[in-house]
Amino acid sequence: MADPASYRPAPGSIPDAPGVYRFRDERGRVIYVGKALNLRARLSSYFQDLTNLHARTQTMVTTAAAVEWTVVSTEVEALQLEYSWIKEFEPRFNVRYRDDKSYPSLAVTLNDEYPRLQVMRGAKKRGVRYFGPYAHAWAIRETLDLLLRVFPARTCSAGVFKRAGQVGRPCLLGYIGKCSAPCVGRVDAATHRQIVEDFCDFMAGQTGPYLRRLEKEMQVAAANQDYERAARLRDDIKALERAVEKQAVVFGDGTDADVVAFAEDPLEAAVQVFYVRGGRVRGQRGWVVDKVEDVTTADLVEDFLQQVYGGAVDDGWTQPVPREVLVPVLPDDASALSTWLSSLRGSNVDLRVPRRGDKRHLMETVARNAEQSLVLHKTRRGSDLTTRSLALQEIQDALGLPEAPLRIECYDVSNLQGNDVVASMVVFEDGLARKSEYRRFVIRGSAGQGDTASISEVITRRFRRYLEDRSATGEAGMDSAGDVESDPAALPPGIDPETGRARRFAYAPNLVVVDGGAPQVAAAQRALDALGIDDVALCGLAKRLEEVWRPGDVHPVVLPRASEGLYLLQRVRDEAHRFAIALHRTRRSKSMTTSALDGVPGLGETRRKALLRKFGSLRRLSAASIEEITEVPGIGPRTAASVLAALAAREPGLPAVNTSTGEVVDSVVGNDRDNR
């Protein structure tokens, strides 16, 4: 724990100008980023008597070992730089919005040849259009079921789509009219894409024009005495009207707005957002945030707008900026925020507080949802800050550590009878997973040697990199004025002098946990001893009785079954196991996936896929002629002959092909060659 006076900048050295500042810990890691209209006044407030600071601000300034700053010209520049640094460094003491659950969205994979409609969670993907998020997946499926009658687009997975094309029969939805069945050629790609684009227009709020168009078509069909088509259009209109009725109308003027409300207590805050498009509530979403310092509601609003619209939230979600953002209070730099949001949108964005009318009533509804979300969040054990602090304290006491293990790394090994051996490293900071610092290791040359050899290898590799990264930048400290860029030699250990960013393995953990008992712990300890590392605590968690083993102990440490410390260690161990087995399954499936077309000269992955897409299977491909194979773009006669030769070598009953001339030779000769 550092004394803030030890790194306090010299009097008069801090400029009296707007800018952005960063606090770093003793290892050079950025732990807090802030901006100020007056850097001198703002930074001076951190170096007053500790008893006058908020409890969490005290923790931050005593954890820090240096402070640096960058002067900018305007408030908007400070806002942009602060956002960039928060996104890059993910400081642990900055407000970070954590989604209180995974919200589903309706996704349209426009990047596919035949776009698919599906329910999707998690981060956005390029080439996919999203609608939502929504509170419940069943609500999306119910609405989608109604709309498929009018927009019969594909909803099946790639595997189902491919199999249907191979067998020549569509799935059930194709038979009952809720899919246009492009898999069997009922419609071509252009027609199917037009269906999907009409669906996207309808979901985007253009419901009125489409309903009017259907009504005109129904009237024309009735006038032409095509009563079956008229009845079908009538039913389509009713289905669309039922789908529209499920979305509540809140504004009659077609408003596009995000309505944001907060509920907070001294330690945490919950935020809820209602997405209003075309005057209707199209979805909602919620986050929960720890108050790492004494922040006001206006500060929370500013952080929320930066992170959510800038894409810096934990799950990578970037929400499109609407024409209007309604908030409970305006931050101090509302004009700069509005300018920044307008630059993201490309047009003017109105940031304001609703005072009366329908918008004020909706804000009150969103606020009630935020209050309910905060109450529910308090009941979740693992996310509560007090519970996490208690867990870290219990681990510190049980293992006799000098300080609470704020950074925990856990290692696990996964293999199948000694084959495809892999290991995982997961990182928990302040009791929460930090997935951006997870690492995976492929263990080579240790097949059959057991978990202890693998644990020893992965610990050695991880901490050897740690020592290399530390030595690469030297052991010099940082100047208290923080001018890092001007003096690369003064960079803290672990900071890359060229980029100013942390090296991948630059930070040592407070505690290393290995999945296993005394043998695994002993192997890890030998690896640390060989590298000369003696300042990192080590323990193992055995699955059988959830015993905690320390190096050299004859008997394990047994934590109470209801212990928060044991609960945290279990979560860390289980996360490492999940991460390791996911990699192992991926490598195992790749090693088991072989094809007769592998290794054919001139035939890469793209051409192999093109061949299988055209012929559907290797059996059909082997029965094709060279002329039929050369119809595939990029396949010449020589490559086609090589393909048939490879298939003939794989299946002796098939005719052999001379790869030089492309001529089919006597099958008996081919079989005799294979038998030799």
HELIX and SHEET records of a PDB file:
HELIX    1   1 PRO A    4  SER A    6  5                                   3    
HELIX    2   2 LEU A   39  SER A   44  1                                   6    
HELIX    3   3 SER A   45  PHE A   47  5                                   3    
HELIX    4   4 LEU A   50  ASN A   52  5                                   3    
HELIX    5   5 ALA A   55  THR A   63  1                                   9    
HELIX    6   6 GLU A   75  PHE A   89  1                                  15    
HELIX    7   7 ALA A  137  LEU A  147  1                                  11    
HELIX    8   8 ALA A  158  VAL A  167  1                                  10    
HELIX    9   9 LEU A  172  TYR A  175  1                                   4    
HELIX   10  10 PRO A  182  VAL A  184  5                                   3    
HELIX   11  11 ALA A  189  MET A  203  1                                  15    
HELIX   12  12 THR A  207  ALA A  223  1                                  17    
HELIX   13  13 TYR A  227  GLU A  245  1                                  19    
HELIX   14  14 THR A  297  GLY A  310  1                                  14    
HELIX   15  15 ALA A  334  ARG A  345  1                                  12    
HELIX   16  16 GLY A  357  LYS A  378  1                                  22    
HELIX   17  17 LEU A  385  LEU A  399  1                                  15    
HELIX   18  18 LYS A  435  GLU A  437  5                                   3    
HELIX   19  19 ASP A  451  ALA A  472  1                                  22    
HELIX   20  20 PRO A  488  ALA A  490  5                                   3    
HELIX   21  21 ALA A  518  LEU A  531  1                                  14    
HELIX   22  22 GLU A  564  MET A  592  1                                  29    
HELIX   23  23 GLU A  605  PHE A  615  1                                  11    
HELIX   24  24 LEU A  618  SER A  622  1                                   5    
HELIX   25  25 ILE A  626  ILE A  629  1                                   4    
HELIX   26  26 PRO A  637  ARG A  650  1                                  14    
HELIX   27  27 SER A  667  ASN A  675  1                                   9    
SHEET    1   A 3 VAL A  30  ALA A  36  0                                        
SHEET    2   A 3 GLY A  19  ASP A  25 -1                                        
SHEET    3   A 3 ALA A  64  VAL A  71 -1                                        
SHEET    1   B 6 ARG A  98  ASP A  99  0                                        
SHEET    2   B 6 ARG A 280  ASP A 290 -1                                        
SHEET    3   B 6 GLU A 268  ARG A 277 -1                                        
SHEET    4   B 6 ALA A 257  GLU A 264 -1                                        
SHEET    5   B 6 GLU A 324  LEU A 326  1                                        
SHEET    6   B 6 ASP A 350  ARG A 352  1                                        
SHEET    1   C 3 LEU A 117  MET A 120  0                                        
SHEET    2   C 3 SER A 105  VAL A 108 -1                                        
SHEET    3   C 3 ARG A 129  PHE A 131 -1                                        
SHEET    1   D 6 LEU A 432  ALA A 433  0                                        
SHEET    2   D 6 ASN A 419  GLU A 429 -1                                        
SHEET    3   D 6 ARG A 407  LEU A 416 -1                                        
SHEET    4   D 6 LEU A 511  ASP A 515  1                                        
SHEET    5   D 6 ALA A 537  ALA A 542  1                                        
SHEET    6   D 6 GLU A 547  TRP A 549 -1                                        
SHEET    1   E 3 LEU A 432  ALA A 433  0                                        
SHEET    2   E 3 ASN A 419  GLU A 429 -1                                        
SHEET    3   E 3 ARG A 439  VAL A 442 -1                                        
END                                                                             
